[in-house]
Amino acid sequence: MPKFDNPLDLPFAGEAAASLGLAGRKLKKTLDALRQYDADVSSSAHPSDEAARKQLVMGAAEAYWGYVVQREQLGLLDPEYIAKEYDIPSDVKLAMGPKGRGPTA
């Protein structure tokens, strides 16, 4: 884990914390959108649209990947903790990666 012992490193520590917080909020926002979509389909609030759901899954998968990468940069090597803490759906885990990398299905 990076140590920010030098007083000159304090701005970097603040930036790292702010960036990690932003990545966590982005992950939560994308997962919330996916869950809301699934709830709306389940309640018949709107019909299922495979392409729309895939887009939501891919957005969440990219956000999940970004959050994991940022945590790893800080020495936090625990993607399974994140998966449990955020209740990451299995299809999001399988598609995890940078934009455009997901499954071709």
N, C-alpha and C positions, 0 to 999 in steps of 0.2 A: 504494500500500500504506500503511495507516495507520502512522504513526510514534508510538511511545509514548515520547517523549523526556522528558516531564515526569514527575518521580517520582510524582506523584499519579495518573498513568496506568498505573502498574505493575499495580495490581489488575485493570484492564480488559484489559491484555495477557494476564494469566494466565487470566482468564475466557474471552477469545477463544480461546486455545490449548486450554483444557479443552473448550470447546464444539465446536471443530473436531475434536478427538480423539474426542469422543462421537459426532459425526455420522459420522466415518470408521468407527468400530466398528459402528455401526448398519448402515451400508451393507454392510460385510463380513458381518455376521450374516445379513442378509436374502439376500445373494447365496449364502452358504453353504447356507442352507435351500433355496433354489431349486435349486442344484446337487445337493444331496443328494436332493431329490425326483426330479430327472431321472435321477440314477444309480440310484435305487431302481426307477423305472419301467423303465429300460433293462435292469436285471438281473432283472426280473420279481419283485422283492421285494414290490411291490404294483401293482395295476392303475392305469392312467392315469385321472385324474379332471380333466377340463378346468377345472372351476370351482375346484378346489383349486390347480391350477397358475396359473390367472389371478390368484388371490388372492396367491400368492407373487410373481408378476411385478409386480403392482401395489404390493406392499409394497416390493420392491426399487426400483421406479421412483420411488416417493416418497422413499425414502432417498437415492437417487442425486441427485434434484433438491435435496433439503435440503443435501447435502454440497456440491454445486456452488454453491448460493446462499451458503452460509457462506464458502466459499473466495473467491467474488467480492466479498463484503463486506470481505475482507481484501486485496483487490487481486490475487488470484490468478485470472487469467482464462484458464483452461486446461482446459475440460471434456473435451477429447479426451485430454489426459494422464491424467485420472482414468479415462476409459473404457478406455484401454490398461492402465493400472496395475492396475485392478481387474477387467479382462477382462469388461466389462459386455456381456451378451448383447444382440443387436440388438432383441429384443422388449422388453427393459427400456428401452433407449434410446428406442424409439418411444413408450413409455407414460410416459416421464419427466414428472413434474409433481406438483403437490400432490394430496393425497388426493381422489378423486372426479373427477379431471380426465382420466383415461386414456381409451383408445379404448372405444367402446361395443360392440364386437364380443363 
